[in-house]
Amino acid sequence: MSDNNTQVVPADDEVKVNLSTKDLSEEDRKMLASIFRRSFSVFMMYAGAARAGADGFIHALMPAINRFYDTPEKRQEAMVRHSSWYNITQNVGTLCMGLVASMERENAEHPDDFDTESINAIKASLMGPMSGIGDAIFWGVLRVIAAAVGIAVGSTGSILGPILFLLIYNVPSILCRWWMTVLGYKLGTSFITKMYSSGIMDLVTKCASILGLLMIGAMTASFVQFQTILAVPVQGSDPIAIQTYLDAIFKGIVPLGLTMGCLGLMKKNVNVVWIIIGLMVLGMCLGIFGIC
């Protein structure tokens, strides 16, 4: 963990945010160090496609939750708040963790003035941009360079090949994790109040809601599939494929209808487990009878 003096200068020159921890309290440093260590297991606790790394995010944020909230009820509210879908490239995801930790602190200190919906809004708005940056740098560039060096050295029979690969990839990754944790926390403590007073937070919340709806629509189109093999035989001609006409009417109309049906059942408080079992039974019946 390094006290780098790199600075990020915001629009207001009166406030400067750097990556040093010297100006933080001992309690802040211990909390950030704990969040940093826990961030390595964020996707080891994968909560399925519906919530992705939510459990790992909660585990990483527990030092902040336990510190800022003094009652089990408030801690439970915070944990439930972060049980929503989370997926950011691990190498840069700690920026979100540090930022959310600072927002939880603000909420604990000013519960009457703070809108907790903005916390998840910030998380949602960071997922796309941060993952794009993290994937491009660490998966697309740094990993390829590390692998090239490791293979070149390892092909000579030297044990340094895999060691160099691990060092070249992991050292920058670990440093970035720590710096992003500190930067996120300092950005939050410096700018949360100003974002509220200027109205930027309301804009971010609205944009994040729109982004969330777009993501849900994209996930529905990508992951919910229905292709029927039913066809109407026509004497003296090729059979008419039902799927062709479904696509002509509205491409993806059956997956959309299925998704909306599940949403309707959830709004009626039908247990999610029963909905999953129902989908499994429906899929098996459609397969057995050769419908899809």
Contacts in CASP RR format, 6 or more apart in sequence:
PFRMAT RR
TARGET T0000
AUTHOR 0000-0000-0000
METHOD contacts of the structure
MODEL  1
MSDNNTQVVPADDEVKVNLSTKDLSEEDRKMLASIFRRSFSVFMMYAGAA
RAGADGFIHALMPAINRFYDTPEKRQEAMVRHSSWYNITQNVGTLCMGLV
ASMERENAEHPDDFDTESINAIKASLMGPMSGIGDAIFWGVLRVIAAAVG
IAVGSTGSILGPILFLLIYNVPSILCRWWMTVLGYKLGTSFITKMYSSGI
MDLVTKCASILGLLMIGAMTASFVQFQTILAVPVQGSDPIAIQTYLDAIF
KGIVPLGLTMGCLGLMKKNVNVVWIIIGLMVLGMCLGIFGIC
1 21 0 8 1.000
1 33 0 8 1.000
1 36 0 8 1.000
1 178 0 8 1.000
2 175 0 8 1.000
2 178 0 8 1.000
2 179 0 8 1.000
3 19 0 8 1.000
3 20 0 8 1.000
3 21 0 8 1.000
3 22 0 8 1.000
4 18 0 8 1.000
4 19 0 8 1.000
4 20 0 8 1.000
4 179 0 8 1.000
5 18 0 8 1.000
5 19 0 8 1.000
5 20 0 8 1.000
6 18 0 8 1.000
6 19 0 8 1.000
6 179 0 8 1.000
7 16 0 8 1.000
7 17 0 8 1.000
7 18 0 8 1.000
7 19 0 8 1.000
8 16 0 8 1.000
8 17 0 8 1.000
8 18 0 8 1.000
8 183 0 8 1.000
8 187 0 8 1.000
9 16 0 8 1.000
9 17 0 8 1.000
10 16 0 8 1.000
10 17 0 8 1.000
10 190 0 8 1.000
10 191 0 8 1.000
12 194 0 8 1.000
15 190 0 8 1.000
15 191 0 8 1.000
17 183 0 8 1.000
17 186 0 8 1.000
17 187 0 8 1.000
17 190 0 8 1.000
18 186 0 8 1.000
19 179 0 8 1.000
19 182 0 8 1.000
19 183 0 8 1.000
20 182 0 8 1.000
21 28 0 8 1.000
21 29 0 8 1.000
21 32 0 8 1.000
21 182 0 8 1.000
24 32 0 8 1.000
24 182 0 8 1.000
27 67 0 8 1.000
28 185 0 8 1.000
30 63 0 8 1.000
31 63 0 8 1.000
31 64 0 8 1.000
31 67 0 8 1.000
31 101 0 8 1.000
32 98 0 8 1.000
32 101 0 8 1.000
32 181 0 8 1.000
32 182 0 8 1.000
32 185 0 8 1.000
34 63 0 8 1.000
35 60 0 8 1.000
35 61 0 8 1.000
35 63 0 8 1.000
35 64 0 8 1.000
35 94 0 8 1.000
35 97 0 8 1.000
35 98 0 8 1.000
35 101 0 8 1.000
35 181 0 8 1.000
36 94 0 8 1.000
36 177 0 8 1.000
36 178 0 8 1.000
36 181 0 8 1.000
38 56 0 8 1.000
38 59 0 8 1.000
38 60 0 8 1.000
38 62 0 8 1.000
38 63 0 8 1.000
39 60 0 8 1.000
39 90 0 8 1.000
39 93 0 8 1.000
39 94 0 8 1.000
39 97 0 8 1.000
39 177 0 8 1.000
39 181 0 8 1.000
40 90 0 8 1.000
40 177 0 8 1.000
41 56 0 8 1.000
41 59 0 8 1.000
41 60 0 8 1.000
42 53 0 8 1.000
42 56 0 8 1.000
42 57 0 8 1.000
42 59 0 8 1.000
42 60 0 8 1.000
42 90 0 8 1.000
42 93 0 8 1.000
43 52 0 8 1.000
43 53 0 8 1.000
43 56 0 8 1.000
43 90 0 8 1.000
44 56 0 8 1.000
45 53 0 8 1.000
45 55 0 8 1.000
45 56 0 8 1.000
45 59 0 8 1.000
46 52 0 8 1.000
46 53 0 8 1.000
46 55 0 8 1.000
47 53 0 8 1.000
47 54 0 8 1.000
47 55 0 8 1.000
47 56 0 8 1.000
49 223 0 8 1.000
50 85 0 8 1.000
51 83 0 8 1.000
51 84 0 8 1.000
51 85 0 8 1.000
51 86 0 8 1.000
52 85 0 8 1.000
52 86 0 8 1.000
52 87 0 8 1.000
53 85 0 8 1.000
53 86 0 8 1.000
53 87 0 8 1.000
54 82 0 8 1.000
54 83 0 8 1.000
54 84 0 8 1.000
54 85 0 8 1.000
54 86 0 8 1.000
55 83 0 8 1.000
56 86 0 8 1.000
57 82 0 8 1.000
57 86 0 8 1.000
57 97 0 8 1.000
58 65 0 8 1.000
58 79 0 8 1.000
58 82 0 8 1.000
58 83 0 8 1.000
60 97 0 8 1.000
61 78 0 8 1.000
61 82 0 8 1.000
61 97 0 8 1.000
61 100 0 8 1.000
61 101 0 8 1.000
61 104 0 8 1.000
64 98 0 8 1.000
64 100 0 8 1.000
64 101 0 8 1.000
64 104 0 8 1.000
64 105 0 8 1.000
65 75 0 8 1.000
65 78 0 8 1.000
65 79 0 8 1.000
65 104 0 8 1.000
66 75 0 8 1.000
68 104 0 8 1.000
68 105 0 8 1.000
68 107 0 8 1.000
68 108 0 8 1.000
68 109 0 8 1.000
69 75 0 8 1.000
69 78 0 8 1.000
69 104 0 8 1.000
69 108 0 8 1.000
74 108 0 8 1.000
78 104 0 8 1.000
81 116 0 8 1.000
81 119 0 8 1.000
81 120 0 8 1.000
82 100 0 8 1.000
82 119 0 8 1.000
82 120 0 8 1.000
84 120 0 8 1.000
84 123 0 8 1.000
86 123 0 8 1.000
86 127 0 8 1.000
87 127 0 8 1.000
87 131 0 8 1.000
88 96 0 8 1.000
88 126 0 8 1.000
88 127 0 8 1.000
88 128 0 8 1.000
88 130 0 8 1.000
88 131 0 8 1.000
89 130 0 8 1.000
89 131 0 8 1.000
89 132 0 8 1.000
89 133 0 8 1.000
89 134 0 8 1.000
89 135 0 8 1.000
89 138 0 8 1.000
89 139 0 8 1.000
90 177 0 8 1.000
91 134 0 8 1.000
91 137 0 8 1.000
91 138 0 8 1.000
91 173 0 8 1.000
91 176 0 8 1.000
91 177 0 8 1.000
92 130 0 8 1.000
92 131 0 8 1.000
92 133 0 8 1.000
92 134 0 8 1.000
92 138 0 8 1.000
92 176 0 8 1.000
92 177 0 8 1.000
92 180 0 8 1.000
93 126 0 8 1.000
93 130 0 8 1.000
93 177 0 8 1.000
93 180 0 8 1.000
94 177 0 8 1.000
94 178 0 8 1.000
94 180 0 8 1.000
94 181 0 8 1.000
94 184 0 8 1.000
95 126 0 8 1.000
95 130 0 8 1.000
95 180 0 8 1.000
95 181 0 8 1.000
95 183 0 8 1.000
95 184 0 8 1.000
96 122 0 8 1.000
96 123 0 8 1.000
96 126 0 8 1.000
96 127 0 8 1.000
96 130 0 8 1.000
96 184 0 8 1.000
97 181 0 8 1.000
97 184 0 8 1.000
98 180 0 8 1.000
98 181 0 8 1.000
98 182 0 8 1.000
98 183 0 8 1.000
98 184 0 8 1.000
98 185 0 8 1.000
98 188 0 8 1.000
99 122 0 8 1.000
99 126 0 8 1.000
99 184 0 8 1.000
99 185 0 8 1.000
99 187 0 8 1.000
99 188 0 8 1.000
100 119 0 8 1.000
100 122 0 8 1.000
100 123 0 8 1.000
101 185 0 8 1.000
102 184 0 8 1.000
102 185 0 8 1.000
102 186 0 8 1.000
102 187 0 8 1.000
102 188 0 8 1.000
102 189 0 8 1.000
102 192 0 8 1.000
103 114 0 8 1.000
103 118 0 8 1.000
103 119 0 8 1.000
103 122 0 8 1.000
103 188 0 8 1.000
103 192 0 8 1.000
104 119 0 8 1.000
105 189 0 8 1.000
106 114 0 8 1.000
106 188 0 8 1.000
106 189 0 8 1.000
106 192 0 8 1.000
106 193 0 8 1.000
107 114 0 8 1.000
107 116 0 8 1.000
107 119 0 8 1.000
113 196 0 8 1.000
115 201 0 8 1.000
115 205 0 8 1.000
117 205 0 8 1.000
118 201 0 8 1.000
118 204 0 8 1.000
118 205 0 8 1.000
120 208 0 8 1.000
121 204 0 8 1.000
121 205 0 8 1.000
121 208 0 8 1.000
121 209 0 8 1.000
122 204 0 8 1.000
122 208 0 8 1.000
124 208 0 8 1.000
124 209 0 8 1.000
124 211 0 8 1.000
124 212 0 8 1.000
124 215 0 8 1.000
125 204 0 8 1.000
125 207 0 8 1.000
125 208 0 8 1.000
125 211 0 8 1.000
128 211 0 8 1.000
138 169 0 8 1.000
138 172 0 8 1.000
138 173 0 8 1.000
138 176 0 8 1.000
142 168 0 8 1.000
142 169 0 8 1.000
142 172 0 8 1.000
142 173 0 8 1.000
143 169 0 8 1.000
145 168 0 8 1.000
146 164 0 8 1.000
146 165 0 8 1.000
146 166 0 8 1.000
146 168 0 8 1.000
146 169 0 8 1.000
147 165 0 8 1.000
149 161 0 8 1.000
149 164 0 8 1.000
149 165 0 8 1.000
149 168 0 8 1.000
150 160 0 8 1.000
150 161 0 8 1.000
150 162 0 8 1.000
150 164 0 8 1.000
150 165 0 8 1.000
150 168 0 8 1.000
151 161 0 8 1.000
151 165 0 8 1.000
152 161 0 8 1.000
153 160 0 8 1.000
153 161 0 8 1.000
153 164 0 8 1.000
154 160 0 8 1.000
154 161 0 8 1.000
154 162 0 8 1.000
192 201 0 8 1.000
194 200 0 8 1.000
195 201 0 8 1.000
195 204 0 8 1.000
220 255 0 8 1.000
220 256 0 8 1.000
220 259 0 8 1.000
221 252 0 8 1.000
221 255 0 8 1.000
224 255 0 8 1.000
224 256 0 8 1.000
224 258 0 8 1.000
224 259 0 8 1.000
225 255 0 8 1.000
226 252 0 8 1.000
226 254 0 8 1.000
226 255 0 8 1.000
226 258 0 8 1.000
226 292 0 8 1.000
227 243 0 8 1.000
227 292 0 8 1.000
228 242 0 8 1.000
228 243 0 8 1.000
228 246 0 8 1.000
228 254 0 8 1.000
228 291 0 8 1.000
228 292 0 8 1.000
229 243 0 8 1.000
229 290 0 8 1.000
229 291 0 8 1.000
229 292 0 8 1.000
230 241 0 8 1.000
230 242 0 8 1.000
230 243 0 8 1.000
230 290 0 8 1.000
230 291 0 8 1.000
231 239 0 8 1.000
231 240 0 8 1.000
231 241 0 8 1.000
231 242 0 8 1.000
232 239 0 8 1.000
232 240 0 8 1.000
232 242 0 8 1.000
233 239 0 8 1.000
234 240 0 8 1.000
246 252 0 8 1.000
246 253 0 8 1.000
246 254 0 8 1.000
250 256 0 8 1.000
258 279 0 8 1.000
262 275 0 8 1.000
262 279 0 8 1.000
265 275 0 8 1.000
266 272 0 8 1.000
266 275 0 8 1.000
283 292 0 8 1.000
286 292 0 8 1.000
END
